[in-house]
Amino acid sequence: MTEAQWMSLRVDVLTTKGTGIMPYIDAKKRKELMASPLPDPATPGELNYVICMLAMKYLDKTTRSYQHYNDVIGVLECAKLEMYRRLVSPYEDKKIKENGDVF
């Protein structure tokens, strides 16, 4: 795949049919989110958008390679696991104590 093809694919993945429109976030809100030094997403869609844009900002500073794409996916996976370990697992342990274990 050429660089131009990849960039076109990247646009299509993050937009609706290549139109530049994220259907669940209006243009004003996207601009507002990205203008802030620390965006404050209020919906799952906004959170997804901010995370994607942050990853793409990082990728824009790198050469296009499988390694860099893999690095981003690895970071996202590790962030997910860290959130689970620190937030979800203790919450589940608390609820097991309150309600009893189902296993």
TIVO-2410 file (N, C-alpha, C; in nm, 3 decimals):
# residues 103
REC num residu      c1      c2      c3 atome chaine
REC   1      M   0.084  -0.117   0.000     N      A
REC   1      M   0.000   0.000   0.000    CA      A
REC   1      M   0.090   0.124   0.000     C      A
REC   2      T   0.058   0.217  -0.087     N      A
REC   2      T   0.137   0.340  -0.093    CA      A
REC   2      T   0.100   0.433   0.022     C      A
REC   3      E   0.184   0.532   0.045     N      A
REC   3      E   0.158   0.630   0.149    CA      A
REC   3      E   0.025   0.702   0.123     C      A
REC   4      A   0.000   0.739  -0.002     N      A
REC   4      A  -0.125   0.808  -0.036    CA      A
REC   4      A  -0.246   0.719  -0.009     C      A
REC   5      Q  -0.236   0.591  -0.041     N      A
REC   5      Q  -0.346   0.499  -0.015    CA      A
REC   5      Q  -0.370   0.486   0.136     C      A
REC   6      W  -0.261   0.477   0.212     N      A
REC   6      W  -0.277   0.466   0.356    CA      A
REC   6      W  -0.342   0.591   0.414     C      A
REC   7      M  -0.297   0.707   0.370     N      A
REC   7      M  -0.355   0.831   0.422    CA      A
REC   7      M  -0.503   0.839   0.388     C      A
REC   8      S  -0.540   0.796   0.268     N      A
REC   8      S  -0.680   0.794   0.230    CA      A
REC   8      S  -0.759   0.699   0.319     C      A
REC   9      L  -0.703   0.582   0.346     N      A
REC   9      L  -0.767   0.486   0.435    CA      A
REC   9      L  -0.782   0.545   0.574     C      A
REC  10      R  -0.678   0.612   0.623     N      A
REC  10      R  -0.681   0.673   0.755    CA      A
REC  10      R  -0.794   0.774   0.764     C      A
REC  11      V  -0.811   0.855   0.661     N      A
REC  11      V  -0.919   0.954   0.659    CA      A
REC  11      V  -1.054   0.883   0.660     C      A
REC  12      D  -1.068   0.779   0.580     N      A
REC  12      D  -1.195   0.707   0.573    CA      A
REC  12      D  -1.230   0.641   0.706     C      A
REC  13      V  -1.132   0.590   0.775     N      A
REC  13      V  -1.157   0.523   0.903    CA      A
REC  13      V  -1.206   0.623   1.006     C      A
REC  14      L  -1.151   0.741   1.008     N      A
REC  14      L  -1.184   0.839   1.110    CA      A
REC  14      L  -1.296   0.934   1.069     C      A
REC  15      T  -1.349   0.918   0.951     N      A
REC  15      T  -1.457   1.003   0.905    CA      A
REC  15      T  -1.567   0.917   0.846     C      A
REC  16      T  -1.672   0.978   0.808     N      A
REC  16      T  -1.782   0.906   0.746    CA      A
REC  16      T  -1.767   0.914   0.595     C      A
REC  17      K  -1.733   0.802   0.534     N      A
REC  17      K  -1.718   0.792   0.389    CA      A
REC  17      K  -1.626   0.900   0.333     C      A
REC  18      G  -1.524   0.935   0.408     N      A
REC  18      G  -1.424   1.030   0.361    CA      A
REC  18      G  -1.471   1.174   0.357     C      A
REC  19      T  -1.584   1.204   0.419     N      A
REC  19      T  -1.639   1.339   0.412    CA      A
REC  19      T  -1.581   1.434   0.517     C      A
REC  20      G  -1.506   1.381   0.611     N      A
REC  20      G  -1.452   1.465   0.717    CA      A
REC  20      G  -1.550   1.486   0.831     C      A
REC  21      I  -1.658   1.411   0.833     N      A
REC  21      I  -1.762   1.429   0.935    CA      A
REC  21      I  -1.760   1.311   1.032     C      A
REC  22      M  -1.746   1.341   1.160     N      A
REC  22      M  -1.764   1.239   1.263    CA      A
REC  22      M  -1.910   1.253   1.303     C      A
REC  23      P  -1.994   1.156   1.270     N      A
REC  23      P  -2.139   1.175   1.281    CA      A
REC  23      P  -2.191   1.201   1.422     C      A
REC  24      Y  -2.119   1.158   1.524     N      A
REC  24      Y  -2.171   1.173   1.658    CA      A
REC  24      Y  -2.110   1.292   1.732     C      A
REC  25      I  -2.023   1.366   1.667     N      A
REC  25      I  -1.963   1.485   1.729    CA      A
REC  25      I  -1.967   1.597   1.625     C      A
REC  26      D  -2.036   1.707   1.656     N      A
REC  26      D  -2.043   1.814   1.557    CA      A
REC  26      D  -1.909   1.887   1.548     C      A
REC  27      A  -1.891   1.959   1.438     N      A
REC  27      A  -1.763   2.025   1.409    CA      A
REC  27      A  -1.723   2.122   1.521     C      A
REC  28      K  -1.820   2.194   1.576     N      A
REC  28      K  -1.789   2.290   1.683    CA      A
REC  28      K  -1.732   2.217   1.805     C      A
REC  29      K  -1.792   2.105   1.842     N      A
REC  29      K  -1.746   2.030   1.958    CA      A
REC  29      K  -1.608   1.970   1.933     C      A
REC  30      R  -1.583   1.917   1.811     N      A
REC  30      R  -1.450   1.862   1.779    CA      A
REC  30      R  -1.343   1.970   1.794     C      A
REC  31      K  -1.374   2.088   1.742     N      A
REC  31      K  -1.278   2.199   1.750    CA      A
REC  31      K  -1.254   2.238   1.895     C      A
REC  32      E  -1.362   2.245   1.973     N      A
REC  32      E  -1.352   2.279   2.115    CA      A
REC  32      E  -1.268   2.176   2.192     C      A
REC  33      L  -1.293   2.049   2.166     N      A
REC  33      L  -1.218   1.943   2.234    CA      A
REC  33      L  -1.069   1.953   2.205     C      A
REC  34      M  -1.034   1.975   2.080     N      A
REC  34      M  -0.893   1.974   2.042    CA      A
REC  34      M  -0.823   2.106   2.071     C      A
REC  35      A  -0.898   2.211   2.101     N      A
REC  35      A  -0.836   2.340   2.134    CA      A
REC  35      A  -0.787   2.342   2.278     C      A
REC  36      S  -0.841   2.257   2.359     N      A
REC  36      S  -0.807   2.254   2.500    CA      A
REC  36      S  -0.675   2.180   2.524     C      A
REC  37      P  -0.590   2.231   2.614     N      A
REC  37      P  -0.466   2.158   2.646    CA      A
REC  37      P  -0.495   2.021   2.707     C      A
REC  38      L  -0.606   2.012   2.780     N      A
REC  38      L  -0.648   1.885   2.838    CA      A
REC  38      L  -0.797   1.869   2.807     C      A
REC  39      P  -0.829   1.805   2.694     N      A
REC  39      P  -0.970   1.791   2.655    CA      A
REC  39      P  -1.053   1.728   2.765     C      A
REC  40      D  -1.180   1.766   2.770     N      A
REC  40      D  -1.273   1.717   2.872    CA      A
REC  40      D  -1.393   1.651   2.804     C      A
REC  41      P  -1.373   1.529   2.751     N      A
REC  41      P  -1.483   1.463   2.681    CA      A
REC  41      P  -1.598   1.431   2.775     C      A
REC  42      A  -1.723   1.447   2.723     N      A
REC  42      A  -1.841   1.424   2.805    CA      A
REC  42      A  -1.919   1.299   2.764     C      A
REC  43      T  -1.883   1.239   2.651     N      A
REC  43      T  -1.954   1.121   2.603    CA      A
REC  43      T  -1.851   1.017   2.559     C      A
REC  44      P  -1.892   0.890   2.547     N      A
REC  44      P  -1.799   0.789   2.495    CA      A
REC  44      P  -1.747   0.824   2.355     C      A
REC  45      G  -1.832   0.882   2.272     N      A
REC  45      G  -1.789   0.922   2.138    CA      A
REC  45      G  -1.681   1.029   2.143     C      A
REC  46      E  -1.699   1.127   2.231     N      A
REC  46      E  -1.598   1.231   2.245    CA      A
REC  46      E  -1.468   1.175   2.300     C      A
REC  47      L  -1.477   1.084   2.394     N      A
REC  47      L  -1.357   1.020   2.448    CA      A
REC  47      L  -1.284   0.944   2.337     C      A
REC  48      N  -1.357   0.868   2.258     N      A
REC  48      N  -1.299   0.794   2.146    CA      A
REC  48      N  -1.230   0.890   2.050     C      A
REC  49      Y  -1.296   1.000   2.018     N      A
REC  49      Y  -1.240   1.099   1.926    CA      A
REC  49      Y  -1.109   1.156   1.979     C      A
REC  50      V  -1.107   1.196   2.105     N      A
REC  50      V  -0.987   1.256   2.166    CA      A
REC  50      V  -0.872   1.156   2.165     C      A
REC  51      I  -0.900   1.032   2.203     N      A
REC  51      I  -0.795   0.930   2.204    CA      A
REC  51      I  -0.741   0.907   2.063     C      A
REC  52      C  -0.831   0.895   1.966     N      A
REC  52      C  -0.787   0.875   1.827    CA      A
REC  52      C  -0.703   0.991   1.777     C      A
REC  53      M  -0.745   1.114   1.807     N      A
REC  53      M  -0.671   1.231   1.761    CA      A
REC  53      M  -0.534   1.239   1.828     C      A
REC  54      L  -0.526   1.202   1.954     N      A
REC  54      L  -0.398   1.202   2.023    CA      A
REC  54      L  -0.304   1.098   1.962     C      A
REC  55      A  -0.357   0.980   1.934     N      A
REC  55      A  -0.276   0.876   1.869    CA      A
REC  55      A  -0.231   0.922   1.731     C      A
REC  56      M  -0.321   0.986   1.655     N      A
REC  56      M  -0.284   1.031   1.522    CA      A
REC  56      M  -0.182   1.144   1.528     C      A
REC  57      K  -0.192   1.229   1.629     N      A
REC  57      K  -0.093   1.336   1.645    CA      A
REC  57      K   0.046   1.275   1.666     C      A
REC  58      Y   0.052   1.171   1.747     N      A
REC  58      Y   0.179   1.100   1.767    CA      A
REC  58      Y   0.227   1.039   1.636     C      A
REC  59      L   0.136   0.971   1.566     N      A
REC  59      L   0.175   0.905   1.440    CA      A
REC  59      L   0.221   1.006   1.335     C      A
REC  60      D   0.164   1.126   1.337     N      A
REC  60      D   0.206   1.228   1.241    CA      A
REC  60      D   0.352   1.269   1.259     C      A
REC  61      K   0.408   1.241   1.376     N      A
REC  61      K   0.548   1.275   1.404    CA      A
REC  61      K   0.643   1.161   1.373     C      A
REC  62      T   0.589   1.049   1.324     N      A
REC  62      T   0.671   0.931   1.297    CA      A
REC  62      T   0.668   0.899   1.149     C      A
REC  63      T   0.755   0.809   1.111     N      A
REC  63      T   0.745   0.754   0.976    CA      A
REC  63      T   0.639   0.646   0.979     C      A
REC  64      R   0.576   0.624   0.868     N      A
REC  64      R   0.473   0.521   0.861    CA      A
REC  64      R   0.539   0.384   0.857     C      A
REC  65      S   0.515   0.308   0.960     N      A
REC  65      S   0.569   0.172   0.962    CA      A
REC  65      S   0.482   0.086   1.052     C      A
REC  66      Y   0.489  -0.043   1.029     N      A
REC  66      Y   0.415  -0.136   1.112    CA      A
REC  66      Y   0.455  -0.117   1.258     C      A
REC  67      Q   0.583  -0.094   1.283     N      A
REC  67      Q   0.632  -0.078   1.419    CA      A
REC  67      Q   0.562   0.037   1.491     C      A
REC  68      H   0.547   0.152   1.423     N      A
REC  68      H   0.483   0.266   1.489    CA      A
REC  68      H   0.335   0.242   1.512     C      A
REC  69      Y   0.267   0.179   1.416     N      A
REC  69      Y   0.126   0.146   1.437    CA      A
REC  69      Y   0.114   0.047   1.553     C      A
REC  70      N   0.201  -0.050   1.555     N      A
REC  70      N   0.201  -0.149   1.662    CA      A
REC  70      N   0.231  -0.084   1.797     C      A
REC  71      D   0.321   0.013   1.798     N      A
REC  71      D   0.351   0.085   1.922    CA      A
REC  71      D   0.226   0.153   1.978     C      A
REC  72      V   0.150   0.219   1.891     N      A
REC  72      V   0.029   0.288   1.936    CA      A
REC  72      V  -0.073   0.189   1.989     C      A
REC  73      I  -0.094   0.080   1.917     N      A
REC  73      I  -0.189  -0.022   1.963    CA      A
REC  73      I  -0.143  -0.078   2.098     C      A
REC  74      G  -0.013  -0.101   2.113     N      A
REC  74      G   0.040  -0.150   2.240    CA      A
REC  74      G   0.017  -0.053   2.353     C      A
REC  75      V   0.037   0.075   2.328     N      A
REC  75      V   0.013   0.177   2.432    CA      A
REC  75      V  -0.134   0.178   2.471     C      A
REC  76      L  -0.223   0.172   2.372     N      A
REC  76      L  -0.366   0.171   2.401    CA      A
REC  76      L  -0.404   0.048   2.483     C      A
REC  77      E  -0.350  -0.066   2.446     N      A
REC  77      E  -0.377  -0.190   2.520    CA      A
REC  77      E  -0.326  -0.180   2.663     C      A
REC  78      C  -0.206  -0.129   2.682     N      A
REC  78      C  -0.150  -0.117   2.817    CA      A
REC  78      C  -0.229  -0.016   2.900     C      A
REC  79      A  -0.274   0.093   2.839     N      A
REC  79      A  -0.356   0.190   2.911    CA      A
REC  79      A  -0.487   0.125   2.954     C      A
REC  80      K  -0.545   0.044   2.866     N      A
REC  80      K  -0.669  -0.027   2.900    CA      A
REC  80      K  -0.645  -0.121   3.018     C      A
REC  81      L  -0.538  -0.197   3.012     N      A
REC  81      L  -0.508  -0.292   3.119    CA      A
REC  81      L  -0.480  -0.220   3.252     C      A
REC  82      E  -0.411  -0.109   3.245     N      A
REC  82      E  -0.380  -0.032   3.366    CA      A
REC  82      E  -0.509   0.022   3.429     C      A
REC  83      M  -0.599   0.072   3.347     N      A
REC  83      M  -0.727   0.121   3.399    CA      A
REC  83      M  -0.805   0.007   3.463     C      A
REC  84      Y  -0.804  -0.110   3.399     N      A
REC  84      Y  -0.875  -0.224   3.456    CA      A
REC  84      Y  -0.814  -0.263   3.592     C      A
REC  85      R  -0.681  -0.270   3.593     N      A
REC  85      R  -0.612  -0.312   3.715    CA      A
REC  85      R  -0.636  -0.215   3.831     C      A
REC  86      R  -0.631  -0.086   3.803     N      A
REC  86      R  -0.639   0.014   3.909    CA      A
REC  86      R  -0.781   0.057   3.944     C      A
REC  87      L  -0.873   0.052   3.846     N      A
REC  87      L  -1.008   0.103   3.871    CA      A
REC  87      L  -1.115  -0.006   3.875     C      A
REC  88      V  -1.117  -0.090   3.775     N      A
REC  88      V  -1.226  -0.187   3.763    CA      A
REC  88      V  -1.209  -0.303   3.861     C      A
REC  89      S  -1.090  -0.358   3.869     N      A
REC  89      S  -1.068  -0.473   3.956    CA      A
REC  89      S  -1.099  -0.441   4.103     C      A
REC  90      P  -1.051  -0.329   4.158     N      A
REC  90      P  -1.087  -0.297   4.297    CA      A
REC  90      P  -1.239  -0.277   4.314     C      A
REC  91      Y  -1.303  -0.217   4.214     N      A
REC  91      Y  -1.447  -0.199   4.220    CA      A
REC  91      Y  -1.518  -0.334   4.224     C      A
REC  92      E  -1.474  -0.426   4.136     N      A
REC  92      E  -1.534  -0.559   4.137    CA      A
REC  92      E  -1.511  -0.630   4.270     C      A
REC  93      D  -1.392  -0.617   4.327     N      A
REC  93      D  -1.363  -0.678   4.458    CA      A
REC  93      D  -1.457  -0.623   4.565     C      A
REC  94      K  -1.480  -0.493   4.562     N      A
REC  94      K  -1.571  -0.429   4.658    CA      A
REC  94      K  -1.711  -0.487   4.643     C      A
REC  95      K  -1.757  -0.499   4.518     N      A
REC  95      K  -1.892  -0.549   4.493    CA      A
REC  95      K  -1.905  -0.697   4.531     C      A
REC  96      I  -1.799  -0.773   4.515     N      A
REC  96      I  -1.801  -0.914   4.558    CA      A
REC  96      I  -1.821  -0.920   4.709     C      A
REC  97      K  -1.751  -0.834   4.783     N      A
REC  97      K  -1.765  -0.832   4.928    CA      A
REC  97      K  -1.906  -0.790   4.970     C      A
REC  98      E  -1.962  -0.694   4.895     N      A
REC  98      E  -2.096  -0.644   4.928    CA      A
REC  98      E  -2.207  -0.745   4.892     C      A
REC  99      N  -2.191  -0.808   4.776     N      A
REC  99      N  -2.301  -0.888   4.719    CA      A
REC  99      N  -2.275  -1.038   4.714     C      A
REC 100      G  -2.154  -1.079   4.743     N      A
REC 100      G  -2.118  -1.220   4.731    CA      A
REC 100      G  -2.067  -1.252   4.591     C      A
REC 101      D  -1.982  -1.351   4.586     N      A
REC 101      D  -1.922  -1.392   4.460    CA      A
REC 101      D  -2.020  -1.478   4.381     C      A
REC 102      V  -2.017  -1.468   4.250     N      A
REC 102      V  -2.107  -1.548   4.166    CA      A
REC 102      V  -2.041  -1.677   4.120     C      A
REC 103      F  -1.915  -1.695   4.149     N      A
REC 103      F  -1.845  -1.817   4.105    CA      A
REC 103      F  -1.830  -1.913   4.221     C      A
***
